[in-house]
């Protein structure tokens, strides 16, 4: 039976003001499924090695998986390009923009070149136009969305946009999809470098037909049952839920709170920003992505005080960088910072971490008031808010921090490099001195230290019996154990990749709970949706294929084994307080663990690159470009 939904690629040549439509190649879908998978293979093939991220030769891809718009939690999109901050730029976002793109008949938009003046892309089903955006340039993200809705006289259009940070090429600028964000890796700056302000989408095909409707319906019912069985609705979707509500205290107790530039993992002031206080004083409603039965994100408004009127949504990954990271214990100030990041279009994580880096340098006397323009002490909320705006507009010292922590350290000099804690150029998500498996997962991550590319949730979320049952080893629950962590990390990496490839929320998969959507169900969903027959082994092999292509991309850009280690702080500075007081990573054991991970992956243990035998096993040996720059990976 034929796949009835359209699966089209829009190629937008901004140099030539040219639009080309084509079908997504069948072999690309068979090997990489969709979303992140198709995106990264396209990036590898289309972008020459060592291309500057701001070059017109860089390619910017918006891609959705084959399940998007067809079931619960299927509102995800991946944005991919060579990153101006790290190396491989790939960021995932939710909301309702991705389904709208499918309703218009497209799965991928690939931008090449650079427009001579600001433009936006307008998609109305088959009518696709590159339009002038001079009147939008300089607007914040929310203003841009509102202006486009007014211009089109249609409040129903969905908008992806950048703010002033993207226009000013801030290396950690994000792409906003309404109140959702493709935050990490600086892909908003890539949009800005192409003079691309926004993409407005309206689709009228509200019913996407799977290849096998009956089988697909049965599989979707099983998805709903699994969501119910995991307790997501009562947990992260409950009245005190959301990632802020669920993770705040848990992370602090586990010494995973990014505190004062990761000098600590436990913040003694955490109770001042307790989720209970937030829900009592500020939360007004809860929002969710397309077709989501959980609706995990609280929407808030500050009702009084100096931040009165501040209004947006918040997640753990936004609030922590603007509070614990900079020692700001005023919740209303932290919420103001979250709103500013949203409106100006910066990644809250990298922004907050970069400011905390500057605060540590100020504390140590490496920079002073003459460098910054004002005092920059821990806990100074006003200084933090001032710096966020300076970063987005690249004014004064903000111009230095807009380069990201790694480049800023080189610019500042005077020993600042010693306190640079980035890996592969990106700021870490959290300290992991007491979380061995999560440390491996995050520091080998293909886009820099990041919890969304993999993880090792067994360390905190399972009993020894469950760990043995699902992953084969009881000792995986010991957060200090090194021996079998690579096995678990590889499992989580594949599940995370699959979620991004099909376009479903990771919370619904085994990335969160072993009772969530597994590879077998993913195979049945993909088969029924696309007509491409895939079982659990096939989809896992596709995920492994994606991980290896990402690694090959990193390899040709110069990444090697040395780039898979935590910052020195994780090895050298034991926690001074909290439940894991005294904890630090063991470098010798980490080194052995990394070697085991490479061996299990089929990668060269000296440089961490895929061996030719692994590429042959994955059916990638026919790709000449993948074999280039891997001469030593034998």
Protein Blocks (a to p, Z undefined) as FASTA:
>chain_A
ZZfbdcddddddfklopacdddddfklmmmnopajlmmmmmmmmmmcghiafkbmkbccd
ddddfkgopaghiacccdddddfklmmdcdddedjklmmmmmnopabdcdehjdfbdcdd
ddehjbccdddfklmgopafklmmmmmmmmnopakbccddddfklmnopakbccdehjac
cfbgolmmmmmmnopabdcdddfblbccdfblmlmmmmmmmmmmmmmmnommmmmmmmkl
cjklmmmmmmmmnopacgehhlacbdfklmmmgfklmmmmmmmbdcddehiaklpaccdd
dfedjkgoiacdddfklmmmmmmmnopabfklmmmmmmmmmmnopafklmmmmmmmmmmm
mmnomacfklnopacdehilklmmmmmmmmmnopajllmmmnojklmmmmnmnolmmmmc
beehiacfbdckllmklmmmmmmpmnbpafklnojfklmmccfklmmmmnopaklmpmkb
mklmmmmmmmmmmmmmmmmmnopafklmmklpmklccfklmmmmmmmmnopacdfklmmm
mmmmmmmmmmmmmmmnopafklmcccfklmmmccfedjkgoiacdfklmmmmmmmmmmmn
opafklopacfklmmmnopmmmmklmgoplmmZZ
